[in-house]
Amino acid sequence: MSMNSFGHLFRVTTWGESHGPALGATVDGCPPGVPVTPEMIQHWLDKRKPGQNKYTTQRREADEVKILSGVFEGVTTGTPIQLMIENTDQRSKDYGDIKDKFRPGHADITYFQKYGIRDYRGGGRSSARETASRVAAGGLAREAMKAMAPGVQITGYMVQMGPHQIDRTAFDWDQIEQNPFWVPDAQAASDWATYLDGLRKSGSSVGAIIEVVARGVPAGIGAPVYGKLDTDLSAAMMSINAVKGVEIGEGMSAAMLTGEANADEIYMGNDGQPRYSSNHAGGILGGISTGQDIVVRFAVKPTSSILTTRKTITKNGEETEIITKGRHDPCVGIRAVPVGEAMMACVILDHLLLHRGQVGENRGIIG
Ligand SMILES: Cc1cc2nc3c(=O)[nH]c(=O)nc-3n(C[C@H](O)[C@H](O)[C@H](O)COP(=O)(O)O)c2cc1C
């Protein structure tokens, strides 16, 4: 069984472990002729890189990407693209004492129950180091998208940390890059810094909600029933480590609305194109994009590795206790932001390619 791949035409397979020599992504199905350099992909990896501020793990990884295949004279050749990132700061000894114990909230116990063997060094394959491979693939997807849908802009940001939500009336796109939390609200950024500092010093952790928006996606992208754009986006976001909930548009709150409030009214814009009075649908109807912003939110659980003793068991079934030492983020939601963006990029590109394959230029024109 091979469960390490995703995507229909833009097919991404990730490989590698937290403490192995390297990890990466093999991307099959990328169109030929896309200009790509390692620097273009590195830009996105630098956003996810650990150790950039006191709120993210102090593991020092350069996360330097190498392109081993599929690119010749600066452009993709249409053959498989191998992206590799070497692990340079593996301190396996940090994890030696958890060799025979299962860390609560981690996948140690389930990997062992499934495979009968586990790489205990930093969680092995279940470690979120794997998400570096996704970000590399997402960087490539962004470059490939430029030729197919040049107007697409994908942006992720945090909208909630623990119980603290952003003030939507203070939403400012320019703020997102200005603070360590990728939060579009300057006041929230300042309040959250104090809040997270307290949690970090006490060795605790907290969850978060991340929103990822794709602007400029043309109408008509997606597929009905089993290949819905929202189905693929949800699966992509849910596959990120520590994600426990995904919403599109109004999401769970749609259950509280009436039909009048929820159905986005349609009118003709001054440019002769259909427009909507609101976007409760999150830019997707019947699994197909409306041309509005595609809005996805996902909830990330609190970091499980905390400095408080927790009860657990050993491989032999003995009850014991554990403190997870090592280097950890007080809120892994922060570093999940570029990962969510990468997954959005891969899914949108995949559906642009599927659309081109099946429908080409024969799309319905209104007006
Ligand atoms: C970018 C990122 C970094 C993460 N870093 C840590 C970490 O430092 N410590 C930790 O306990 N969990 C971390 N996690 C979460 C774990 O990888 C995850 O909870 C664990 O593998 C169990 O999988 P599950 O939560 O998806 O069930 C991180 C998640 C992401 C997305």
The ligand as a MOL file (V3000), in Angstrom:
LIG
                    3D

  0  0  0     0  0            999 V3000
M  V30 BEGIN CTAB
M  V30 COUNTS 31 33 0 0 0
M  V30 BEGIN ATOM
M  V30 1 C 4.7170 22.6790 11.0430 0
M  V30 2 C 4.4000 21.7450 12.1900 0
M  V30 3 C 5.3330 21.5860 13.2130 0
M  V30 4 C 5.0780 20.7250 14.2840 0
M  V30 5 N 5.9880 20.6410 15.3040 0
M  V30 6 C 5.6710 19.9310 16.4120 0
M  V30 7 C 6.5070 19.9770 17.5590 0
M  V30 8 O 7.5270 20.6620 17.5850 0
M  V30 9 N 6.1120 19.2540 18.6410 0
M  V30 10 C 4.9530 18.5170 18.6700 0
M  V30 11 O 4.6320 17.9240 19.6890 0
M  V30 12 N 4.1530 18.4570 17.6040 0
M  V30 13 C 4.4790 19.1380 16.4770 0
M  V30 14 N 3.6320 19.1070 15.3900 0
M  V30 15 C 2.4620 18.2170 15.4080 0
M  V30 16 C 2.8230 16.7350 15.3230 0
M  V30 17 O 3.6360 16.4800 14.1870 0
M  V30 18 C 1.5470 15.8830 15.2570 0
M  V30 19 O 0.6480 16.2880 16.2530 0
M  V30 20 C 1.8580 14.4120 15.4570 0
M  V30 21 O 2.6340 13.9410 14.3900 0
M  V30 22 C 0.5980 13.5450 15.5580 0
M  V30 23 O -0.1680 13.6390 14.4030 0
M  V30 24 P -1.6650 14.2020 14.4260 0
M  V30 25 O -1.6810 15.3160 15.4210 0
M  V30 26 O -1.8910 14.6810 13.0200 0
M  V30 27 O -2.5720 13.0870 14.8260 0
M  V30 28 C 3.8630 19.9690 14.3100 0
M  V30 29 C 2.9290 20.1380 13.2730 0
M  V30 30 C 3.1790 21.0200 12.2280 0
M  V30 31 C 2.1530 21.2060 11.1400 0
M  V30 END ATOM
M  V30 BEGIN BOND
M  V30 1 1 1 2
M  V30 2 1 2 3
M  V30 3 2 2 30
M  V30 4 2 3 4
M  V30 5 1 4 5
M  V30 6 1 4 28
M  V30 7 2 5 6
M  V30 8 1 6 7
M  V30 9 1 6 13
M  V30 10 2 7 8
M  V30 11 1 7 9
M  V30 12 1 9 10
M  V30 13 2 10 11
M  V30 14 1 10 12
M  V30 15 2 12 13
M  V30 16 1 13 14
M  V30 17 1 14 15
M  V30 18 1 14 28
M  V30 19 1 15 16
M  V30 20 1 16 17
M  V30 21 1 16 18
M  V30 22 1 18 19
M  V30 23 1 18 20
M  V30 24 1 20 21
M  V30 25 1 20 22
M  V30 26 1 22 23
M  V30 27 1 23 24
M  V30 28 2 24 25
M  V30 29 1 24 26
M  V30 30 1 24 27
M  V30 31 2 28 29
M  V30 32 1 29 30
M  V30 33 1 30 31
M  V30 END BOND
M  V30 END CTAB
M  END
